[in-house]
Each structure stands twice: as C-alpha cells, then as structure tokens.
Amino acid sequence: MQEAPASSKAPKRPGRVLLRTSDLTKSFGSFQVLKGLNLSVREGQVYGFLGRNGAGKTTSIQILMGIQKADRGRLSWFGEFRQRPGVVEKQQIGYVSQEQFFYPWMTCRYLGRFVSRFYPSWDMTYYSQLLGTFSLPAKRKVVNLSQGMRVKLALALALAHRPKILILDEPTAGLDPAARREFLDIVSYQADHEGRTTLFSSHIVEEVERISDRVGILREGRLCYQGSLTRLGDLVRQIQLPEPFAPQAPNRLEALQREARLRGFEVLQKDVKHGSLVMRAEPRSWHSWQRDHQTVESRLSLEDIFLGLTVERDLIV
Ligand SMILES: Nc1ncnc2c1ncn2[C@@H]1O[C@H](COP(=O)(O)OP(=O)(O)OP(=O)(O)O)[C@@H](O)[C@H]1O
C-alpha cells in the first residue's frame, strides 16, 4: 500500500459558500440516481467531485447548471435559493461540459466573438491571451482542432468572462496523459493565481489528488465523504493482524470486525487472506482502538480509500 494521501496543496482560508445543494434527488423512471445530495463549495476552493462511472456526477452537474431538473431538494447559487441558475447567475459561471459542441466552421477567434454576446463581462483581450497561453491558433477552425485542443478551447471560452466559479464535468476524459496534465496545470494555475473557485468531476483519483483542496465522494446517490484529503486520510485506515498468521486468524478477523462494528467503525473491506480490514472512524475512535489492540495500522493511498468507500457494501460479509 502506498503512503497516506496528504493533499499537495497548502490549506486555504475558506470563503463564503458559492454553491450549495440540499437533499437533491433525481430518478430516471424507477432508477433513483441521486438520493439526497448535500454538497457545498466555498469561494477559492478547488472541489474534486469524485464518483465511479455511472455514480451520477454528470446528472448532478446538469442539475446545478439547470440543464436537468431535480425531483426534490434545494439549490443555492451565490447565497440565493433557486430552482435553477438564472441568466444573471449563469453569467458568473464558467461551464465546461463532458462533450463539446461547437460550430465546426468557426475559427477559435470567431467563436470567442460569438460567445461574447452572452456575457457582459467578456474580456476579448483576455480571451486572446488565453488562446495564446493554451497554444490555440486563433485562426484555426474548430473542425481542424484535436480533442485536447477542443477541451482547452472550451476552457478558454469558460474563463474569458472571468467567472466567479468554474464547473468542469470530467474535462479530461479522452485526453492523453500529457494533455491531461497540461489541462490540470492550467486549472491549478487559475485557482492559485486568479483565485478561481472550481468544481470539477472525475473518476480519476490521481487528478483529484493533484489539484483539489476539498473532495466530495459520491456513492449510491449521496456523498459518502465531503472534506479535505488530509482528514479523509485520518478517517480511513487499514488494520492488519500481526504476522505470521495463526490458523485461527480468520476467526480473529471475524471477532475484530464484530467488535469494530459495535464500536461504531464502518468496515469498508475485509481481506481474509492477508488478515486485514479497511475501516472508517473518527480519529478519537482510532486512538482508543490503538490503545486496546495489537493490530498493525497503516494509512492508505487516496485510490485505495476511494475503492474502499465506493465498493458494493454487500460484498463485505
Ligand atoms: N436521461 C437519462 N435517462 C435514463 N438514465 C439516465 C439518464 N441520464 C443518466 N442516466 C443514468 O443515471 C446514472 C448516472 O449517470 P451519470 O451520467 O450522471 O453518471 P456519471 O457519474 O457522470 O458517470 P460517468 O463517470 O460514466 O460519466 C447512470 O446509470 C445513467 O445510465
């Protein structure tokens, strides 16, 4: 196992809440995707919205953007409760969807002029600068751009009106590792140097770890964790029976699992072969556990924590 996932980012002072959802629910037919989503993003934060494929990230973001309607629940943008963001709110949001639909015959520069009509705060000089920074040829037509260039173009279009918040829906899907890294560096630069609040969704743990201050992990229609990466590393740990395993090790593991549950630990994974349990509890519960047991305890990588938190619950007996 890799060492603990301390975020590489220095902690920031939290600002006011720009975006909040309360108990959002959404079903498609009999399938309930969101079962009470409570999410909050504060000014200046880079919020990584993590979930496995099909967890409901795009559905959530589309509700935030007013593209889909929630069945129940409340949504607040910039401190005001709304059913969906209105024109004024949308003018303060930069949104990059999972797929980009641009008029293929427009050049990058022309597209900027076209989109500028929707945003009173559009800054054409800044847009031209962004095209330069992202190495996008202003005179090239969209049809002749690579996938990576299109995503960067979408980001330039989302940034040129200097939005209060950027919403990115799996923006790096379909990018190669170099393009992905370049894109994340741009988002990170925007956050650090322009104070740009950002919510971005992903199922790639490594990229969330790279740039986020705060994460929300979506499981079974709800956030099973929301907070800093450092705190997450404190909550979820692995315990291991001391080696060599005695023949009664499986029984001992069973007993530990039962006791952990009684003490309020959430058992996330059990590995009988290696004599280990992955569990979640508050730090004070971990302290008392350490006091009372001889088990070897280790921190996990964010990827292992993510897998532990999002695994199907009924796989653990
Ligand atoms: N319009 C729709 N009609 C029916 N089911 C839908 C619709 N949109 C989404 N779903 C279902 O809702 C679930 C969540 O989809 P969503 O696209 O929000 O997940 P996601 O977390 O963004 O997934 P991915 O990481 O694969 O993009 C999926 O099971 C999907 O099939």
PDBQT file of the ligand as one rigid body, heavy atoms in Angstrom, charges set to zero:
ROOT
HETATM    1  N1  LIG A 401     -31.540  10.638 -19.442  1.00  0.00    +0.000 N 
HETATM    2  C1  LIG A 401     -31.337   9.528 -18.765  1.00  0.00    +0.000 A 
HETATM    3  N2  LIG A 401     -32.249   8.523 -18.789  1.00  0.00    +0.000 NA
HETATM    4  C2  LIG A 401     -32.071   7.386 -18.084  1.00  0.00    +0.000 A 
HETATM    5  N3  LIG A 401     -30.999   7.136 -17.336  1.00  0.00    +0.000 NA
HETATM    6  C3  LIG A 401     -30.036   8.082 -17.272  1.00  0.00    +0.000 A 
HETATM    7  C4  LIG A 401     -30.158   9.318 -17.986  1.00  0.00    +0.000 A 
HETATM    8  N4  LIG A 401     -29.055  10.066 -17.725  1.00  0.00    +0.000 NA
HETATM    9  C5  LIG A 401     -28.285   9.322 -16.900  1.00  0.00    +0.000 A 
HETATM   10  N5  LIG A 401     -28.871   8.135 -16.630  1.00  0.00    +0.000 N 
HETATM   11  C6  LIG A 401     -28.345   7.088 -15.748  1.00  0.00    +0.000 C 
HETATM   12  O1  LIG A 401     -28.028   7.690 -14.496  1.00  0.00    +0.000 OA
HETATM   13  C7  LIG A 401     -26.829   7.133 -13.959  1.00  0.00    +0.000 C 
HETATM   14  C8  LIG A 401     -25.851   8.256 -13.666  1.00  0.00    +0.000 C 
HETATM   15  O2  LIG A 401     -25.395   8.795 -14.895  1.00  0.00    +0.000 OA
HETATM   16  P1  LIG A 401     -24.335   9.974 -14.930  1.00  0.00    +0.000 P 
HETATM   17  O3  LIG A 401     -24.031  10.245 -16.357  1.00  0.00    +0.000 OA
HETATM   18  O4  LIG A 401     -24.848  11.102 -14.117  1.00  0.00    +0.000 OA
HETATM   19  O5  LIG A 401     -23.089   9.313 -14.182  1.00  0.00    +0.000 OA
HETATM   20  P2  LIG A 401     -21.575   9.784 -14.116  1.00  0.00    +0.000 P 
HETATM   21  O6  LIG A 401     -21.176   9.652 -12.694  1.00  0.00    +0.000 OA
HETATM   22  O7  LIG A 401     -21.409  11.128 -14.736  1.00  0.00    +0.000 OA
HETATM   23  O8  LIG A 401     -20.877   8.661 -14.969  1.00  0.00    +0.000 OA
HETATM   24  P3  LIG A 401     -19.533   8.694 -15.876  1.00  0.00    +0.000 P 
HETATM   25  O9  LIG A 401     -18.366   8.855 -14.934  1.00  0.00    +0.000 OA
HETATM   26  O10 LIG A 401     -19.528   7.332 -16.509  1.00  0.00    +0.000 OA
HETATM   27  O11 LIG A 401     -19.670   9.815 -16.848  1.00  0.00    +0.000 OA
HETATM   28  C9  LIG A 401     -26.346   6.122 -14.975  1.00  0.00    +0.000 C 
HETATM   29  O12 LIG A 401     -26.784   4.845 -14.566  1.00  0.00    +0.000 OA
HETATM   30  C10 LIG A 401     -27.026   6.526 -16.254  1.00  0.00    +0.000 C 
HETATM   31  O13 LIG A 401     -27.245   5.421 -17.087  1.00  0.00    +0.000 OA
ENDROOT
TORSDOF 0
